Amino acid sequence: MAKQQITFTLSESQVRAAMTEYASRMVDRSQYDNRRGERHIQHRGHQGHEASRPQGEGAEGRGGQGGGSMNAPATLADVGTIDRRTYIGGGDISAIVGVNPFRTPLDVYLQKVGEAPPDKPDPKREARLRRGKLWEPIVVDMLREEHGIYVVARNARYVDPEFPFLASEIDFEWTLRDSPVTNGEIKSVNPFAAQGWGEPETDEVPMYNAAQSQWGMMTTGRDLCQYGVVFGADDLTLYHVRRDDDVIAWLRDAAIQFWTEHVRPRIPPPPRTPEDLLKLWPRDTGRTIEATPKVAALYASLCELRERRKVADEGIKALQFELGEFMQDRTTAVYGGAPLFTYKAQSTSHIAADELRRAHPEIAKAFTRVSEFRVLRAPSKRS
């Protein structure tokens, strides 16, 4: 089953409402009991406090201590001095609370306990991450030139004074004359993924970025996170996310509970996707288990859907045949003066594995990879 990717384009009040819904749903699924009581995250306006200017302009590696009531920074560590397995960061928190379309709480857990499977080679992803890093100093220079900001720190990590396993890395920290120091985040976005971002100069950022923003403001004690987002080659767009103490309290509670109830005792969180199931139980043991009436009904529904898919696939093939027979060697079908569909030749290339094994068995063996997966199917008649 392919993992569904979700993007969000929401206003500030909608972000809070959606986060409330996610909080309720994910708290129930993960059996978290919110120690601060049930939270209803509502739009209450700007709740933060002004952050003070850093001591001494141009002090690289030093950020201003904010006056936010929740977590002014206590410890500032240089990049690379904190093992990612030892803390929950801004890139983790959105997955923990269930608003990250790319990671689950189990992914975070496995990383923290050192049991995450090695990443599969993904040249496109690696190139995208590399380009994002290359863009960071360029975007900062663009912000300096176009908006006159003064950068006081780059890639500094802040550690929570009360819980050292809560930390964040801020892409850059900046100020204008006589104004508080502000968090800054840099994103390089493929134009095809731009639908996750809303109108410029608003807070309409994807949900997982909004969570990262609030997390960074929690650890720095600041009131605002400024996004510099580059779409494509040179389209620099600004977004602003303001501090929300209710959201921060929810994220903080969830992170503390995740660490103390899962990471520290090494108890994995419940799975949430089919991929999670395979990470927890990649192999079967040969044992049997008595199915409940609910499980029997679920399996019957699965069999029914599979049968419907089989009928649909057969219908698709039949329709494709009739349309192809009508087209013969033509390329485009036109209806009412407008193109209706095309029927073009395509080519693909692949390695002839059987021929390679016969001609060069040692080479074929050296590059053979075994993948394991589990399949739900009816038992064989012999069993």
VOPAGU-2260 file (C-alpha; in pm, 1 decimal, decimal comma):
REM VOPAGU-2260
SITE   aa  ch    i         X         Y         Z
SITE  MET   A    0       0,0       0,0       0,0
SITE  ALA   A    1     146,1     331,2    -100,8
SITE  LYS   A    2     190,8     584,9     174,2
SITE  GLN   A    3     -42,2     880,0     125,3
SITE  GLN   A    4     127,2    1216,6     131,8
SITE  ILE   A    5     -74,4    1500,9     279,1
SITE  THR   A    6     -12,2    1870,9     246,1
SITE  PHE   A    7    -190,9    2150,7     425,7
SITE  THR   A    8    -270,8    2510,1     329,2
SITE  LEU   A    9    -433,0    2659,9     635,2
SITE  SER   A   10    -483,5    2992,8     804,4
SITE  GLU   A   11    -349,6    3051,0    1154,4
SITE  SER   A   12    -683,0    2974,0    1319,0
SITE  GLN   A   13    -732,6    2668,3    1098,6
SITE  VAL   A   14    -387,6    2540,7    1195,4
SITE  ARG   A   15    -486,4    2555,8    1560,4
SITE  ALA   A   16    -821,0    2385,4    1495,0
SITE  ALA   A   17    -661,8    2112,6    1285,7
SITE  MET   A   18    -390,7    2057,5    1543,6
SITE  THR   A   19    -660,2    2020,1    1809,3
SITE  GLU   A   20    -830,4    1752,4    1603,6
SITE  TYR   A   21    -501,6    1572,3    1544,4
SITE  ALA   A   22    -412,3    1599,8    1911,4
SITE  SER   A   23    -739,5    1440,3    2018,9
SITE  ARG   A   24    -714,6    1162,7    1762,2
SITE  MET   A   25    -350,2    1079,3    1818,4
SITE  VAL   A   26    -374,0    1099,0    2196,5
SITE  ASP   A   27    -647,2     836,3    2184,3
SITE  ARG   A   28    -453,4     611,2    1945,9
SITE  SER   A   29    -126,8     633,2    2135,8
SITE  GLN   A   30    -302,4     611,5    2474,4
SITE  TYR   A   31    -136,1     928,0    2588,8
SITE  ASP   A   32    -298,5    1086,5    2892,9
SITE  ASN   A   33    -237,5    1456,9    2877,1
SITE  ARG   A   34    -113,9    1539,3    3224,8
SITE  ARG   A   35    -212,0    1901,4    3189,1
SITE  GLY   A   36    -575,4    1804,4    3118,6
SITE  GLU   A   37    -768,0    1816,7    2795,5
SITE  ARG   A   38    -654,2    2106,8    2577,2
SITE  HIS   A   39    -878,5    2293,8    2336,1
SITE  ILE   A   40    -648,2    2492,1    2112,7
SITE  GLN   A   41    -839,5    2801,2    2009,3
SITE  HIS   A   42    -743,9    3122,7    1837,9
SITE  ARG   A   43    -658,6    3365,8    2118,0
SITE  GLY   A   44    -429,4    3605,7    1937,1
SITE  HIS   A   45     -60,4    3664,7    2001,4
SITE  GLN   A   46      36,2    3527,8    2343,5
SITE  GLY   A   47     412,4    3568,6    2352,5
SITE  HIS   A   48     651,3    3805,3    2530,6
SITE  GLU   A   49     916,7    4021,2    2374,0
SITE  ALA   A   50    1257,4    3861,4    2342,8
SITE  SER   A   51    1558,9    4068,7    2435,5
SITE  ARG   A   52    1841,9    4159,1    2203,1
SITE  PRO   A   53    2155,6    3940,4    2226,7
SITE  GLN   A   54    2448,9    4064,5    2427,6
SITE  GLY   A   55    2687,2    4208,9    2171,7
SITE  GLU   A   56    2594,3    4224,8    1806,4
SITE  GLY   A   57    2766,8    3982,1    1577,6
SITE  ALA   A   58    2827,4    3720,4    1846,2
SITE  GLU   A   59    2824,5    3409,2    1630,7
SITE  GLY   A   60    2677,8    3107,0    1799,6
SITE  ARG   A   61    2485,9    3311,7    2056,5
SITE  GLY   A   62    2112,9    3375,7    2046,8
SITE  GLY   A   63    1908,5    3621,9    2248,5
SITE  GLN   A   64    1729,3    3491,1    2550,9
SITE  GLY   A   65    1359,7    3545,0    2502,4
SITE  GLY   A   66    1115,8    3647,6    2770,6
SITE  GLY   A   67     864,4    3377,3    2677,5
SITE  SER   A   68     710,6    3215,8    2982,8
SITE  MET   A   69     784,5    2871,0    2844,9
SITE  ASN   A   70    1147,2    2786,8    2806,1
SITE  ALA   A   71    1404,9    3056,1    2763,3
SITE  PRO   A   72    1721,9    2882,0    2637,2
SITE  ALA   A   73    1968,1    2760,6    2897,1
SITE  THR   A   74    2228,9    2568,8    2698,2
SITE  LEU   A   75    2354,7    2649,0    2349,0
SITE  ALA   A   76    2563,0    2381,0    2176,7
SITE  ASP   A   77    2751,2    2399,8    1850,7
SITE  VAL   A   78    2615,4    2204,9    1555,7
SITE  GLY   A   79    2731,0    1846,0    1561,1
SITE  THR   A   80    2797,0    1825,9    1933,5
SITE  ILE   A   81    2461,5    1664,6    2017,6
SITE  ASP   A   82    2384,1    1308,0    1912,1
SITE  ARG   A   83    2042,0    1312,7    1743,9
SITE  ARG   A   84    1954,0     993,6    1928,9
SITE  THR   A   85    1973,6    1176,3    2260,6
SITE  TYR   A   86    1707,3    1440,4    2204,5
SITE  ILE   A   87    1376,2    1522,0    2037,2
SITE  GLY   A   88    1422,3    1798,0    1781,1
SITE  GLY   A   89    1207,6    2012,8    1558,6
SITE  GLY   A   90    1219,9    1753,5    1282,9
SITE  ASP   A   91    1085,3    1486,4    1521,5
SITE  ILE   A   92     799,2    1658,7    1698,2
SITE  SER   A   93     561,0    1673,5    1400,9
SITE  ALA   A   94     594,1    1297,1    1355,4
SITE  ILE   A   95     536,7    1233,6    1725,5
SITE  VAL   A   96     205,3    1422,3    1724,8
SITE  GLY   A   97      94,8    1271,6    1393,6
SITE  VAL   A   98     108,9    1568,3    1154,7
SITE  ASN   A   99     408,2    1460,1     946,2
SITE  PRO   A  100     314,4    1284,9     619,1
SITE  PHE   A  101     663,4    1136,8     581,8
SITE  ARG   A  102     743,1     992,8     926,7
SITE  THR   A  103     554,5     819,4    1208,0
SITE  PRO   A  104     616,2     806,2    1584,2
SITE  LEU   A  105     767,1     461,5    1533,1
SITE  ASP   A  106    1022,3     603,8    1288,7
SITE  VAL   A  107    1129,2     853,7    1554,0
SITE  TYR   A  108    1143,2     584,9    1822,3
SITE  LEU   A  109    1359,8     350,3    1614,2
SITE  GLN   A  110    1600,7     634,5    1540,1
SITE  LYS   A  111    1632,5     730,9    1905,2
SITE  VAL   A  112    1698,6     375,5    2028,2
SITE  GLY   A  113    1942,7     305,1    1745,1
SITE  GLU   A  114    1728,9      42,7    1571,8
SITE  ALA   A  115    1627,9     231,4    1259,2
SITE  PRO   A  116    1690,7      31,0     940,3
SITE  PRO   A  117    1957,5     179,6     715,4
SITE  ASP   A  118    1824,7     426,3     464,1
SITE  LYS   A  119    1783,8     288,4     116,8
SITE  PRO   A  120    1994,4     468,7    -143,8
SITE  ASP   A  121    1786,2     752,3    -283,8
SITE  PRO   A  122    1997,0     971,8    -513,7
SITE  LYS   A  123    1708,3    1212,8    -581,2
SITE  ARG   A  124    1641,7    1267,6    -210,6
SITE  GLU   A  125    2012,7    1305,5    -136,6
SITE  ALA   A  126    2046,7    1560,1    -416,9
SITE  ARG   A  127    1743,0    1749,3    -286,2
SITE  LEU   A  128    1886,8    1765,3      66,4
SITE  ARG   A  129    2225,1    1869,8     -68,0
SITE  ARG   A  130    2070,0    2148,9    -272,6
SITE  GLY   A  131    1874,1    2262,9      31,4
SITE  LYS   A  132    2195,7    2300,2     231,1
SITE  LEU   A  133    2363,3    2485,7     -53,1
SITE  TRP   A  134    2069,4    2725,7     -66,5
SITE  GLU   A  135    2087,0    2824,0     301,9
SITE  PRO   A  136    2371,5    3080,3     288,6
SITE  ILE   A  137    2235,9    3215,5     -40,8
SITE  VAL   A  138    1889,6    3274,2     106,9
SITE  VAL   A  139    2041,3    3443,1     412,9
SITE  ASP   A  140    2236,6    3675,7     183,4
SITE  MET   A  141    1918,5    3749,1     -13,6
SITE  LEU   A  142    1737,1    3837,6     309,1
SITE  ARG   A  143    2024,0    4062,1     415,1
SITE  GLU   A  144    2023,8    4240,2      79,9
SITE  GLU   A  145    1648,1    4270,3      25,4
SITE  HIS   A  146    1527,8    4324,3     382,7
SITE  GLY   A  147    1829,1    4459,9     569,2
SITE  ILE   A  148    1829,4    4195,3     841,2
SITE  TYR   A  149    2125,5    4142,2    1074,2
SITE  VAL   A  150    2212,7    3773,5    1129,0
SITE  VAL   A  151    2341,2    3700,3    1479,4
SITE  ALA   A  152    2369,6    3319,0    1463,6
SITE  ARG   A  153    2354,9    3028,3    1219,6
SITE  ASN   A  154    2259,8    2665,9    1290,4
SITE  ALA   A  155    2272,3    2700,9    1668,5
SITE  ARG   A  156    2111,4    2433,1    1885,0
SITE  TYR   A  157    1919,6    2516,1    2200,6
SITE  VAL   A  158    1859,4    2267,7    2481,6
SITE  ASP   A  159    1561,0    2287,6    2714,5
SITE  PRO   A  160    1670,9    2391,4    3066,6
SITE  GLU   A  161    1432,8    2149,5    3237,2
SITE  PHE   A  162    1444,0    1848,0    3004,9
SITE  PRO   A  163    1777,4    1805,6    2821,6
SITE  PHE   A  164    1618,8    1560,6    2577,2
SITE  LEU   A  165    1424,0    1850,5    2420,8
SITE  ALA   A  166    1629,2    2059,0    2178,4
SITE  SER   A  167    1610,1    2241,1    1847,6
SITE  GLU   A  168    1836,7    2372,4    1576,0
SITE  ILE   A  169    1756,0    2714,0    1430,7
SITE  ASP   A  170    1866,7    2773,6    1071,5
SITE  PHE   A  171    1948,1    3137,1    1139,4
SITE  GLU   A  172    1868,4    3403,7    1398,4
SITE  TRP   A  173    1825,2    3761,9    1295,0
SITE  THR   A  174    1724,3    4107,1    1408,3
SITE  LEU   A  175    1666,2    4458,1    1283,2
SITE  ARG   A  176    1786,1    4762,4    1470,5
SITE  ASP   A  177    1612,6    4797,1    1807,6
SITE  SER   A  178    1400,1    4485,7    1750,2
SITE  PRO   A  179    1398,1    4145,3    1925,5
SITE  VAL   A  180    1598,2    3853,3    1790,8
SITE  THR   A  181    1379,0    3627,7    1577,6
SITE  ASN   A  182    1404,8    3264,6    1468,6
SITE  GLY   A  183    1458,1    3200,9    1098,7
SITE  GLU   A  184    1401,0    2887,7     889,6
SITE  ILE   A  185    1509,5    2829,3     530,3
SITE  LYS   A  186    1327,9    2597,1     292,0
SITE  SER   A  187    1401,4    2511,1     -68,7
SITE  VAL   A  188    1077,8    2390,1    -228,3
SITE  ASN   A  189    1025,3    2223,5    -562,5
SITE  PRO   A  190     760,6    2424,0    -754,7
SITE  PHE   A  191     556,6    2103,9    -791,5
SITE  ALA   A  192     532,2    2084,8    -410,1
SITE  ALA   A  193     435,9    2449,7    -368,0
SITE  GLN   A  194      67,7    2366,8    -311,1
SITE  GLY   A  195     152,1    2297,2      52,4
SITE  TRP   A  196     233,3    2665,2     103,1
SITE  GLY   A  197     -26,5    2940,1     115,9
SITE  GLU   A  198     -27,4    3308,4      35,0
SITE  PRO   A  199     303,8    3493,9      82,9
SITE  GLU   A  200     346,1    3704,0     396,9
SITE  THR   A  201     101,7    3479,3     590,3
SITE  ASP   A  202     134,6    3192,3     837,6
SITE  GLU   A  203       2,5    2938,9     583,8
SITE  VAL   A  204     286,1    2686,6     601,0
SITE  PRO   A  205     254,8    2305,3     594,0
SITE  MET   A  206     143,7    2155,0     923,4
SITE  TYR   A  207     472,6    1980,5     996,5
SITE  ASN   A  208     661,2    2305,0     939,8
SITE  ALA   A  209     421,6    2487,1    1172,3
SITE  ALA   A  210     498,3    2232,5    1444,5
SITE  GLN   A  211     873,0    2277,4    1386,7
SITE  SER   A  212     832,1    2654,6    1414,6
SITE  GLN   A  213     651,9    2633,5    1748,3
SITE  TRP   A  214     911,1    2388,2    1876,5
SITE  GLY   A  215    1193,8    2625,9    1790,4
SITE  MET   A  216    1016,8    2913,5    1964,2
SITE  MET   A  217     967,5    2693,2    2269,3
SITE  THR   A  218    1338,6    2626,7    2309,6
SITE  THR   A  219    1451,1    2980,8    2229,1
SITE  GLY   A  220    1172,0    3159,6    2414,0
SITE  ARG   A  221    1099,4    3374,8    2111,3
SITE  ASP   A  222     772,7    3498,5    1965,2
SITE  LEU   A  223     816,4    3474,8    1588,8
SITE  CYS   A  224     962,8    3243,0    1327,5
SITE  GLN   A  225    1038,1    3393,5     987,5
SITE  TYR   A  226    1049,4    3156,8     690,7
SITE  GLY   A  227    1256,8    3231,7     384,4
SITE  VAL   A  228    1123,4    2990,6     121,6
SITE  VAL   A  229    1272,5    2955,9    -224,4
SITE  PHE   A  230    1040,9    2809,2    -487,3
SITE  GLY   A  231    1237,9    2689,2    -786,6
SITE  ALA   A  232    1549,8    2888,5    -871,2
SITE  ASP   A  233    1511,8    3237,5    -722,9
SITE  ASP   A  234    1153,1    3299,5    -608,0
SITE  LEU   A  235    1213,0    3405,1    -245,4
SITE  THR   A  236     890,2    3419,7     -44,1
SITE  LEU   A  237     841,1    3509,7     322,7
SITE  TYR   A  238     608,0    3347,7     575,2
SITE  HIS   A  239     561,0    3433,7     942,3
SITE  VAL   A  240     454,2    3194,5    1218,9
SITE  ARG   A  241     378,1    3349,3    1557,6
SITE  ARG   A  242     424,1    3183,1    1892,5
SITE  ASP   A  243     121,1    2998,5    2032,8
SITE  ASP   A  244     167,0    2889,0    2392,7
SITE  ASP   A  245    -124,9    2643,2    2378,7
SITE  VAL   A  246      23,9    2460,3    2081,7
SITE  ILE   A  247     367,6    2467,9    2244,4
SITE  ALA   A  248     228,6    2318,3    2566,1
SITE  TRP   A  249      65,4    2038,2    2367,4
SITE  LEU   A  250     383,5    1963,2    2171,4
SITE  ARG   A  251     592,1    1973,0    2488,8
SITE  ASP   A  252     361,3    1735,9    2677,7
SITE  ALA   A  253     355,9    1491,8    2386,3
SITE  ALA   A  254     737,0    1496,5    2354,8
SITE  ILE   A  255     797,2    1442,3    2726,8
SITE  GLN   A  256     548,5    1159,2    2734,3
SITE  PHE   A  257     695,4    1003,1    2420,7
SITE  TRP   A  258    1045,0    1009,4    2568,8
SITE  THR   A  259     953,5     884,5    2916,2
SITE  GLU   A  260     701,0     620,4    2809,5
SITE  HIS   A  261     861,6     493,3    2489,5
SITE  VAL   A  262    1223,3     591,2    2429,2
SITE  ARG   A  263    1359,3     565,2    2782,5
SITE  PRO   A  264    1198,0     225,2    2866,4
SITE  ARG   A  265    1243,6     109,9    2502,6
SITE  ILE   A  266     874,0      42,3    2446,8
SITE  PRO   A  267     779,2     113,1    2084,6
SITE  PRO   A  268     472,8     330,3    2017,3
SITE  PRO   A  269     171,9     173,1    1843,1
SITE  PRO   A  270     204,4     131,5    1464,3
SITE  ARG   A  271       7,7     369,4    1243,4
SITE  THR   A  272      86,3     257,8     887,7
SITE  PRO   A  273     133,4     -73,6     703,3
SITE  GLU   A  274     504,7      13,2     683,5
SITE  ASP   A  275     513,9      38,7    1063,9
SITE  LEU   A  276     379,6    -315,9    1092,4
SITE  LEU   A  277     668,7    -451,1     888,3
SITE  LYS   A  278     919,3    -258,5    1099,5
SITE  LEU   A  279     782,1    -415,1    1417,6
SITE  TRP   A  280     711,8    -766,2    1288,7
SITE  PRO   A  281     908,0    -822,6     965,8
SITE  ARG   A  282     885,4   -1204,8     985,0
SITE  ASP   A  283     623,8   -1455,1    1090,5
SITE  THR   A  284     694,4   -1723,7    1352,0
SITE  GLY   A  285     470,2   -2001,1    1222,6
SITE  ARG   A  286     240,4   -1980,7    1524,8
SITE  THR   A  287    -139,7   -1952,5    1510,7
SITE  ILE   A  288    -380,3   -1714,8    1684,7
SITE  GLU   A  289    -757,9   -1736,3    1728,1
SITE  ALA   A  290    -926,3   -1461,6    1527,0
SITE  THR   A  291   -1195,7   -1247,2    1684,5
SITE  PRO   A  292   -1529,9   -1181,4    1510,3
SITE  LYS   A  293   -1401,9    -833,1    1422,8
SITE  VAL   A  294   -1087,8    -973,8    1261,5
SITE  ALA   A  295   -1292,6   -1229,4    1064,9
SITE  ALA   A  296   -1518,4    -949,2     938,2
SITE  LEU   A  297   -1218,0    -735,3     841,3
SITE  TYR   A  298   -1068,3   -1021,9     642,0
SITE  ALA   A  299   -1400,7   -1083,0     465,6
SITE  SER   A  300   -1409,0    -714,6     368,5
SITE  LEU   A  301   -1053,0    -739,0     236,8
SITE  CYS   A  302   -1144,2   -1040,2      21,7
SITE  GLU   A  303   -1446,0    -855,1    -115,4
SITE  LEU   A  304   -1237,7    -549,8    -208,2
SITE  ARG   A  305    -979,1    -769,2    -377,2
SITE  GLU   A  306   -1251,6    -932,3    -584,8
SITE  ARG   A  307   -1385,2    -590,3    -684,5
SITE  ARG   A  308   -1036,0    -482,7    -783,9
SITE  LYS   A  309    -997,3    -796,1    -995,9
SITE  VAL   A  310   -1324,0    -720,8   -1177,6
SITE  ALA   A  311   -1219,7    -357,1   -1221,2
SITE  ASP   A  312    -878,8    -458,3   -1360,9
SITE  GLU   A  313   -1045,9    -691,8   -1611,5
SITE  GLY   A  314   -1283,4    -412,1   -1713,4
SITE  ILE   A  315    -993,9    -169,5   -1759,2
SITE  LYS   A  316    -812,6    -414,8   -1985,2
SITE  ALA   A  317   -1124,4    -467,0   -2194,1
SITE  LEU   A  318   -1181,0     -94,0   -2238,4
SITE  GLN   A  319    -815,8     -35,3   -2323,4
SITE  PHE   A  320    -839,4    -303,0   -2592,0
SITE  GLU   A  321   -1146,9    -146,6   -2754,0
SITE  LEU   A  322    -996,0     202,5   -2749,0
SITE  GLY   A  323    -665,0      76,2   -2886,9
SITE  GLU   A  324    -842,4    -115,6   -3160,5
SITE  PHE   A  325   -1024,7     204,8   -3256,6
SITE  MET   A  326    -699,9     407,1   -3262,4
SITE  GLN   A  327    -488,0     155,8   -3460,2
SITE  ASP   A  328    -177,9     360,1   -3557,2
SITE  ARG   A  329    -323,1     705,4   -3479,5
SITE  THR   A  330    -172,8     917,2   -3203,4
SITE  THR   A  331    -453,1    1143,9   -3081,9
SITE  ALA   A  332    -830,3    1105,0   -3055,0
SITE  VAL   A  333   -1025,9    1427,0   -3096,1
SITE  TYR   A  334   -1383,2    1483,1   -2980,5
SITE  GLY   A  335   -1584,2    1800,1   -3038,7
SITE  GLY   A  336   -1278,3    1970,0   -3182,4
SITE  ALA   A  337   -1065,6    1914,2   -2869,1
SITE  PRO   A  338    -809,2    1641,8   -2791,5
SITE  LEU   A  339    -970,3    1357,8   -2593,6
SITE  PHE   A  340    -678,1    1118,4   -2534,3
SITE  THR   A  341    -352,1    1003,4   -2690,8
SITE  TYR   A  342    -219,6     659,5   -2775,9
SITE  LYS   A  343     158,5     690,0   -2798,0
SITE  ALA   A  344     441,0     440,4   -2804,0
SITE  GLN   A  345     667,4     433,5   -2500,2
SITE  SER   A  346     987,3     248,7   -2428,1
SITE  THR   A  347    1145,4     122,0   -2108,4
SITE  SER   A  348    1480,5     -38,5   -2039,2
SITE  HIS   A  349    1560,8    -309,7   -1788,5
SITE  ILE   A  350    1832,1    -557,6   -1713,0
SITE  ALA   A  351    1764,2    -906,4   -1844,9
SITE  ALA   A  352    1830,3   -1079,1   -1511,6
SITE  ASP   A  353    1811,6   -1438,8   -1637,4
SITE  GLU   A  354    2054,5   -1369,9   -1921,9
SITE  LEU   A  355    2290,6   -1187,0   -1686,3
SITE  ARG   A  356    2291,2   -1482,1   -1445,0
SITE  ARG   A  357    2378,0   -1720,9   -1725,7
SITE  ALA   A  358    2649,5   -1502,8   -1881,7
SITE  HIS   A  359    2802,3   -1353,0   -1565,1
SITE  PRO   A  360    2686,5   -1547,8   -1258,5
SITE  GLU   A  361    2939,3   -1389,5   -1020,2
SITE  ILE   A  362    2841,0   -1035,6   -1114,6
SITE  ALA   A  363    2472,0   -1120,8   -1088,0
SITE  LYS   A  364    2528,2   -1275,6    -744,9
SITE  ALA   A  365    2724,7    -973,3    -618,9
SITE  PHE   A  366    2437,1    -738,3    -707,1
SITE  THR   A  367    2146,0    -957,8    -598,4
SITE  ARG   A  368    1947,2    -819,3    -306,6
SITE  VAL   A  369    1688,9   -1013,4    -107,8
SITE  SER   A  370    1383,4    -823,2      13,2
SITE  GLU   A  371    1137,5    -964,4     262,5
SITE  PHE   A  372     770,8    -876,5     298,6
SITE  ARG   A  373     456,6   -1032,6     440,3
SITE  VAL   A  374     138,5   -1104,2     245,1
SITE  LEU   A  375    -219,6   -1148,2     364,6
SITE  ARG   A  376    -379,7   -1433,0     169,6
SITE  ALA   A  377    -610,2   -1729,9     215,9
SITE  PRO   A  378    -439,9   -2045,5     350,7
SITE  SER   A  379    -349,1   -2310,7      96,7
SITE  LYS   A  380    -570,5   -2617,1      79,6
SITE  ARG   A  381    -283,4   -2838,6     196,7
SITE  SER   A  382    -254,8   -2640,9     521,9
